[in-house]
Amino acid sequence: MGYANINNPANYQLAMMGQFGFRKIDSSFTPVAGEYYRIIEIVSTDATVTVTSVNGDSLSSELLVQGTKLYGLFSAVSVSGASDVVIAYIA
């Protein structure tokens, strides 16, 4: 993750997210070898999601509601429903 200096009296730094873009993942998504994801966001009404975490708990066929965000480092993301859609921010 990179940082951008903010020119202001407080002199703080702002973390920039999504520098590498994101993937729209639906049931037709083909995984990209060697790609990792930092944030998974549910954009369909709800979605049945499977994620493989590098350093934490993985989820298997978990039903999540729209707007849910998963933070971590994920090596694989998939959805099972035909109308399920998630956005995965590339690490």
C-alpha positions as CSV (number, residue, x, y, z in Angstrom):
1,M,0.0,0.0,0.0
2,G,1.4,3.4,-0.9
3,Y,0.9,6.7,0.8
4,A,0.3,10.2,-0.4
5,N,1.5,13.3,1.5
6,I,-1.3,15.7,2.2
7,N,-0.1,19.3,2.2
8,N,-1.9,20.7,5.3
9,P,-1.0,22.1,8.7
10,A,-1.6,18.7,10.4
11,N,1.0,17.0,8.1
12,Y,-0.6,13.6,8.0
13,Q,-0.5,10.9,5.4
14,L,-3.4,9.3,3.6
15,A,-3.3,5.6,2.7
16,M,-4.3,5.0,-1.0
17,M,-6.4,2.0,-1.6
18,G,-7.1,0.2,-4.9
19,Q,-3.8,1.2,-6.6
20,F,-3.9,-2.0,-8.6
21,G,-7.5,-1.9,-9.4
22,F,-10.2,-4.5,-8.7
23,R,-11.9,-7.5,-10.2
24,K,-15.6,-8.0,-10.7
25,I,-16.2,-11.6,-9.6
26,D,-19.3,-13.4,-10.6
27,S,-20.0,-17.1,-11.3
28,S,-18.3,-17.0,-14.7
29,F,-15.0,-15.5,-13.3
30,T,-11.8,-17.3,-14.2
31,P,-9.2,-17.0,-11.4
32,V,-5.9,-15.2,-12.2
33,A,-2.8,-17.2,-11.1
34,G,-0.7,-15.5,-8.5
35,E,-3.2,-12.7,-7.8
36,Y,-4.2,-11.7,-4.2
37,Y,-7.0,-9.5,-2.9
38,R,-7.2,-7.2,0.1
39,I,-10.9,-6.3,0.3
40,I,-13.9,-8.2,-0.9
41,E,-17.2,-6.2,-1.2
42,I,-20.6,-7.8,-1.9
43,V,-22.4,-5.7,-4.5
44,S,-25.3,-8.0,-5.4
45,T,-28.3,-8.2,-3.1
46,D,-26.6,-11.1,-1.3
47,A,-24.0,-13.5,-2.4
48,T,-22.8,-17.0,-1.4
49,V,-19.0,-16.5,-1.2
50,T,-16.0,-18.8,-0.8
51,V,-12.7,-17.1,0.1
52,T,-9.3,-18.5,0.9
53,S,-7.3,-16.4,3.4
54,V,-3.5,-16.4,3.4
55,N,-3.2,-15.6,7.1
56,G,-6.6,-16.1,8.7
57,D,-9.9,-17.8,8.5
58,S,-11.3,-18.8,5.2
59,L,-15.0,-18.9,4.3
60,S,-16.7,-21.7,2.5
61,S,-20.1,-21.1,0.9
62,E,-21.0,-18.3,3.3
63,L,-24.1,-16.2,2.6
64,L,-23.3,-12.5,2.9
65,V,-25.6,-9.5,2.5
66,Q,-25.0,-6.6,0.1
67,G,-22.5,-4.0,1.4
68,T,-20.5,-6.5,3.5
69,K,-16.8,-6.0,3.2
70,L,-14.2,-8.6,4.1
71,Y,-10.7,-7.3,4.9
72,G,-7.6,-9.5,4.8
73,L,-5.3,-11.1,2.3
74,F,-7.1,-13.6,0.1
75,S,-5.6,-15.9,-2.5
76,A,-8.9,-17.1,-4.0
77,V,-12.4,-15.7,-4.2
78,S,-15.5,-17.3,-5.8
79,V,-19.2,-17.0,-5.8
80,S,-21.7,-19.8,-6.4
81,G,-25.0,-18.1,-7.4
82,A,-25.7,-17.0,-11.0
83,S,-26.7,-13.5,-9.8
84,D,-23.9,-13.2,-7.1
85,V,-21.4,-10.4,-7.7
86,V,-18.5,-9.2,-5.6
87,I,-15.7,-6.7,-6.1
88,A,-12.2,-7.9,-5.1
89,Y,-9.6,-5.2,-4.7
90,I,-6.2,-6.4,-6.0
91,A,-3.4,-6.5,-3.4
